[in-house]
Amino acid sequence: MEPALRRLAVELGDQLSIQPVMGGLAREFGSPVEQVSAWLEVADATGMPVDPRLWLASPPASSYPASLAVKAAAEQGSEIEAAYLRRLREGFACARRKLDTRDALVAEARAVPGCDVDRFAVDLGSHAVVEAFGADLERAGAVDGGARDPATERARIPSLEFRGDDGRARVVHGRTSYEALRDAAQAAGAEFDRPGGHPGVEDALAQFGTLATAEVAAVCDLPGPRAAAELWRLAGEWRVRSDRCLTGELWSAA
C-alpha cells in the first residue's frame, strides 16, 4: 500500500499524520513455499519489488520481534518510527534480511538517520515496549465483521482507519485502490484541492529517501511507462541510482 499512502502524504501534507498499529502478522510464519507464493502474488498485484528468496534460504521465525522493534523506534518520535518501519519493510521484502533477532534489529536502527541506537537497544528490551505492542494487538483484536481475519482473530492486514475532527473511523480493509483511500480520507474531512501539485522525481526522492517505480508513478503522477522512462533517463545522467531487487528496483538520489 506504500504507493497510495505516499501519494496521500504528498497531496495532503500536514493534514495527514500516520500512526502505525502493529497487528501481529504472524507469531510463527507458515510454510516457506506459501510465503514465497504470497509475496509474488503481492508483487504482481501492486508492481512493488520483492525478492522472496529469503523464505527459501533463511526464513524468519516470526514477525513479532520486528513489531516490537517498531514500537521501540516509536519511543523516539513518529519520524524515527516511520523511517525504521520503512527500513524493515525493505529488508524483509527486497534485501533478504532475516530480521527476527535483537542484533539484526539493532543493526537496522544504525541505518536510520537521527536514531539514538543506544537508546533503541535499551527500549527494545523494556516492559514499556512490550506493553505498547500488546496494546496494538488488543486494538487489532477489537474489530469485528468483515474487518476480522479468521486466521488471526485480528484486523485484516493491511487495514486503515481514517479519523478526522469528529473522531469517527472510516475504515478500509485489505489491498485496495488509491481511489478508495482518497474517498475515505475525504469522508474524514481531508481537503485535496490544494496548490502545489505533484513533485518531480528528484524532489520526491529527496522527500522520501527511497522509492520503488510504482511509488514514483503514484507520488509524481507519472502513470504507465512514464515513471520508468523518467527514472532511467535520470539514471543515465547519474542523478538517481537504482538498486535491483529481483522483480524491480528501489531508487534513491545519486
Secondary structure, DSSP 8 states (H G I E B T S, - for coil): -HHHHHHHHHHHGGG---------S-SS---HHHHHHHHHHHHHHH-----TTHHHHS--S-SHHHHHHHHHHHTT-HHHHHHHHHHHHHHHHTS-----SHHHHHHHHHTSTT--HHHHHHHHTSHHHHHHHHHHHHHHHT--GGGEETTTTEE-SSEEEEE-TT--EEEEESS--HHHHHHHHHHTT-----TT----HHHHHHHHS-EEHHHHHHHTT-TTTHHHHHHHHHHHTTSEEEEEETTEEEEEE-
